[in-house]
Amino acid sequence: MLHKEMFVGYGGAKGGGKSHALRTVIVMLCAKYENLSAVLIRRTYDEVKSNQIQYIEQMLKDAMTGDNGIRHNAQDHIFYFPNGSRLKYTYCSSTKDLQQFQGMSYDIIGLDEATQFEYEVFTTLAACLRGSPELPKRMYITCNPGGIGHEWVKRLFIDREFREGENPDDFAFVQALASDNVFNGEHYMQTLNLYDEPLRSAYRDGKWDIFIGQAFPQWDEEAISVDPFQIPDHWTLSMSIDYGFDCFAPIWYATDEQGVDYILRGAEYKDCVVREAAEHIFRIEHDLGITERRIRRYAPPDLFRRSTQTGKTSVDMFAENGYTFMPSDNNREAGWLAIRQRLSDGQLKIIRGAAPELNKAMKIIQYVSGNPNDCEKTPHDITHSPDSLRYYCVMRNKRAVVPLSAKHRDKRYVKTYDDKRPRNSRFRPGNYLKGW
């Protein structure tokens, strides 16, 4: 109750007493202010009843006696306070249930387990905070790392990365630790300590970069980051893109002699047409000093589909602007597996600070519930750079080849193959030189 910001978050570790804190604050505000309108929300009625309402009834049992006591109308799902305040409890299983809040106004909103809700639920409910200026206007959310709402909760309350129209002064966060809850005995704390890392840090300490459902726990930014260095001329250069009018996500790579891929640069550009995307490519490659280098470029298969209006593909338009792409494989599970494999083998590195959007997205993107081999397509705005990365990793360019010495460049010392080889031959002319 000490926080006066409009949006107050409380969460983190398991067993931190979040639900207890939420219902206690809302009940106290209803008792303090006259004619206060409050609502308490979870995903289902069963959840709000079992996790909140039965405990509120126990909390208020002494105040629910007599004609002037607090009344609970279970049919209307409302607690009526003698001072005119009302506490309603309801559900919101998805954005489809938001219609029930159209035109509603509340002074206090409690969103329990907020990371189970889409960002649209948060913004719709925030618009319901209105009414008498004499009463506080506040939304309290509780949250654990993970879930469909992990990205927006972390962005607003943990990372404090605000977009246009979001006022930083309106947001506050209180980190929950398992040790905060006095009802967690020594046995419970010992149980949390039994988990292996990274789950121990997630459950016990509420670390927001570690959570259940995380698609790439192998993406350890500190472990895979290297300081900037001069890229040798003989290293292989590649590029991949994810492109749509909503976002253009290019990534550049350099591959060394051992087959290690280094992410040189990654970026995201909103609302740009092909011509503008080509300009971004030129500018970045100029900054990297690789405009004269040969670069193998990959694009998703959908960019090779012809428009019914122009008869051209997106790849055609990139070619008109000077950049030629080859199609990548859009097998999602194979692509994500390729990323995990390269991370696990230590074959994927990133230049420190070179791709902030990719770094952020890879930490929070989640796998599909029931199918850990695929990643969620929502929230959509964090999927562009990871998709671009998988378009590259699933194709996996060949490693660099150390330039041959003068002796080995002499054709007398180079093994070659007859161009009239059988069709099923695995060799190609000059493959030895090219490093196949």
N, C-alpha and C positions, 0 to 999 in steps of 0.2 A: 504493500500500500504506500510505501515511501516514494515510489517512482510516480511522477506526475506526467510522464510522456504518454502520448496517445496509444502507442503500441509497445507493450512490454512482453518480452519473451523470457521464459524460464525453462531450462532444459539442459540435456547433456547425458549424464550417466544413468544407468539403470538403478532403480530404487532410490532416486533422489527426493521422492515425496512430491512430485510435480502435481499430480491430480489432487492431492490433499491441499497443497498450497493454493491451487486454483479455486476450489470450492470454498475454502475458508475466506479468501479475499472477497469473492463475490457476495457471500452471505453477509460478511461484515459491512460491505458497502450498502447492501440493501437495508441493513438495520440502522446504518448511520444516517442515510439521506431519505427524506420523504419523497414519495412518488417516483422513485427510481425504477427504470425499466431495464432489466437484465435478461440475458439469454445465455444458456450453456449448451454447447454443441459438441457432439462426437459423430462418428461415421454412421452408427446405427442406434436405434432406440435401445436395443439390448445392451450395447456398450455403455450408453449414458446411464442406464438404470443400474447396471451391475457395478460400474466403476465410480459413479457419482451419487445418484439419487438415494440409494440405500444408506450411504454414509451421511448425506445431508439430513435425512430423516433421523438418524441416530444423533447427529450433532444438535438438532433442533427439538428433540423429543420433549424436553422440559418446557420449551416455549410454545409447543403445539397443543397445550391444554387450556381449557376455558374458552369462553366466548370471545375474548380479546386476544387470543393467541394466534400464532402463525397457522394458516390453513394450507393444506396440500390438496389440490384438486388433481387427482391422478388421471382423470379422464381428459382434462384440458392440459395436463402436463405443466402446471403452474403452482408455485408457492406464493401465497398472498401474505404480505407482512402487514401488521396493524397500522403502520405509518403510511400505507398506500403503495409501498414498493412491491414489485412483482418480479419473480425469478422464473422464467420459462426455460424448459429444457426440450431440446429437439435434436434432429439428426440431419446429416447432409452426406449421403453416400457417394455423390458425384456432382458434377456441375449441373446435371439434369434436375437436381433438387433445389437449385438456387431460386427457382420461381417463387417458392414460399416466402422468400425474403423481399420480394419486390414491394416497394412502398412501405416497408417496415422501418421503424426507427427505434433505436436502443441507446441507452446511456452507457451500458457496460456489456461487452461481448466476451465470452470465454470460449476459446477454440482449443479443445483438448486434443493432444496428439496432432499438432498442426502439420507435421511432415507427412501425414496421410492424405493431405488435401492438395489440390492443384492451386496454383497462384490465383486463378480466376475466383476461387472461393474466397480467398483472403481479400481481394480487391472489392468483390461484391459486398461482403460483410462490412468492410471498412466504410463503404458508402452509406451504411445503415446507422453509423454513429452520428446522430443528430438529435436535436430536441432542445429543451430548456437550457440556456447558457448558464443557469445557476447550478446545474448538476454536472459532475465530471463526465467526460467522454473518453472512454478507454477500451482498448481491446487487449485482453491477456491471452497469450498463447503458451501452451506447453509443447515440448518437442524432444524427440530423440533423433540422433543422426540416422539417416536412411529414410526410405519411403519416397513416394512420388513427389513430395513437396520439399525434399532435402535441398534442392538447388536454391529455391527462392528464400527459404528460411535462412540458410547459410549466407546467402548474398546480403540479405537485409540486416540480420541480427548478429552474425559472426564476422563476416568480412566487411560489412558496412559499405558495400559498393552500391551506391544509389543512382537511380536513373532520373531523367527529367520528370519533375513533378513530385518526387519523393524527398521529403524534408528530413535530413539527418537528425534534427533536434526532436523529431517525433518518435524516435526508436531507442529502446533501451533493452539490454539483455542481462540476465542473471544466470551465471553458470551453475548448474546443479552437479554435485558430486555425491557419490553413494555414501560417503562419510558424513554428509550433511544431515542425513536422516537418522535420528537417535533410535528409531525403532529397528534399524538394521543392526542386528547383533554381530558379534565377532565371527560367528559361523558364516553369516552371509558374506562378510567382507573376505573371509578366507576362500569362499567359493568363487568369488570374482577373481581372486588372485590365482586361481588354478587354471584360468584360461591362458592359452598361449597368445603371444603377440601376433597380430595387432589387436585381437579381440579384447585382450585384457585392458588395453588403453581405451578402447571404445566403450566397454561396459562399465569399467570402474571410474575412469576419468572423464568420459564424455568427449573424447577427441572427435572433432567434426570432419577430419580428413580420413577417418577410419569408421566404417559402418557396415552393417549387414546388407548385402545386396550390391556392394561395391564391385563393379565389373573388373577393375584393374588394380587390385591391391599391390601388384608388382610395380606400379608406377610410383616409384619413390623419387621425388624430384631431386633431392640432394644426391642420391646414389647415381642417377643417370646423367646429371648435369656436368658439363666440362666447361672450362674457361675458353673464350674465343681463341682461335689459332688460325694461321694461314693455311688454306686448303691447298695441298699439293696439286700441281697441274695434271698429274696422271690419274687422280682419283675420279671415279665415275660420279657424274652428277645426274640427279633425277628430280622430278617434280610431280606432285599430284594435286588434284583440285576436287572440291565439291562445289558445285555451282547451281544456284537458283537465284531468281530475282531477289529473294529475301536475304540471301547471304552468299558471298563468294569466299571460299576458304582454301587458299593455296598453301602448300608446304614444299620446301626445298630440302634435298638430302645430298650428302656426299658419302660415298662408300669407299673404305680403305682396302688394303690388300688382304686383310683378314676377314673381310666381309662385314665389318662393323658399319652400321649406318649412323651418320650424324645428322640430326635435324638442324639445318643451318638457319632457317627462318620459317615462321608460320604467322599467318595473319588472317583476319576476318574483316570483310567489307560488306556493309549493308546496302541493299537497294542499288545495285550497280548493273548496268547493261554490259554486254560483251566488250564493247569498245573501252569502257571505263575499266573493266577487269584487265584487259590487255595493257592499259596504261599502268595499272598497279604492278603487273608482272614486270614490265620494263623497268620501272623505278626501283623495285627491290633487287632485280638482277644487276642493275647498274650499281646499287649500293654494295652488293656482294662482290662486285668485280668479276662477274661471270657472263657478261653479255656476249662474249666471243667464244664461250665454251659450248661444247655439244651437251645438250640436256635431253634426257629421255622423259617425256611427259605422259602422265596417265590421267584419264578422265572416266567418270562412270558411264556405263553403257547408255543410259537415258539421254546423254548429250549427243548421241549419234542417231537419234530419231529425227526424221524430217518433219518440219512444221507443215501442216496442211495449208497454211496461209502463204508462206514464202517458198516452200519447197527446199529450204535449207535446214541443216542441222546446226546446233550450237557450235559443234566442232568446226563446221564450215566457216562460221563467222569468226571463230578464233583464228583459223588459218588465214582469213582475209586480213586479220590484224597482225599476222606474222608468227603465230604460234600453232604448231601442229601437235595433236595429241593422238595417242593410241588408246584403245578401250581397255579398261581394267575389268577384272572379274567382280561381279556384284554379289557373289555368294557371301552373305553376311556372316554366317558362322565360320566359314573358312577364313574370312578376313580378320575377325576378332581373334581367332585361334592363332593366326600368323603373328599378330601383335603380341599376344601373350608369350608365344614361343620365343620371339626375338628378345623380349624383355627378360624372360627367364634365363636365356642363354647369354645375356650380357651383350647382345648384338645390336642394341638400339640405344643411342645416346642423344643428348640434346645440348646445343650450345646454350650456356646459361643466359636466361632472359630473352631467348630468341623467339619464343612462341608462347606468350602468356595465355592466350585464349585456349590453346591446346592443352597446356599444363593444367589449367583450371578444370577444363572439361573432363580430362582423363581421370582426375581425382574423384569426380562426383557422378560420372555416368554410371548407371546401374544395369545389371543384367535383368533379363525378362524373368518374372516370377514363374517358376516351373521349368525354365529353360535357361540354365546358366551359360549356354553356348552362344546366346544372342543377347544383344543390348537393347534397352528400351529406346523407343523413338521419341519419347517425351521426357522432359520438356524439350521441344524441338530446337530451341535456340542454343542448346549446348551440344548438339549432335553433329554439327557441320565439320569441325576440325577432326574429331575422331573418325568420321566417315572418310574424310580425305586421307587420313593416315592408313586406314585399312585398304583403301584402293591401291596404295603403294605396297604395303607389306604383303598383300595376297599375290602380287605379281613378282615382287622381290628381284630387283635388278642384280646383275652379276657383279662380282667383286672387282676391284681395281686390279690392274696388272702392272707390275713394276716394269718400266721401260727396258727393252732389251739392250744389252751392251752392243758395241759396234760389231763384235764377233758374231753375236747371235742374230744380228740383223742381216748378216750375209746369208743369202738363200742356200748356200752350200751346207749350212748347219741347221736349216729349218726343215722339219719333216712336213711334207705337204701331201695332199691326196688328190687323186684324179677326179676332175669335175664330172667324169662320166661314171660315177659310182652308182651302185644299185639304189633304187628308190628308197629302200628301207635302211640304208646306211645311216649310222648315227653321226658320221663325220661330214663336215662341210669344208670347202676349200678355205685354207687359211685359218681354220679354227684354232690351231696351235698358237698362231700369232695373236688372235683376238681374245684368247683366254677363256674359251668355252669350257 
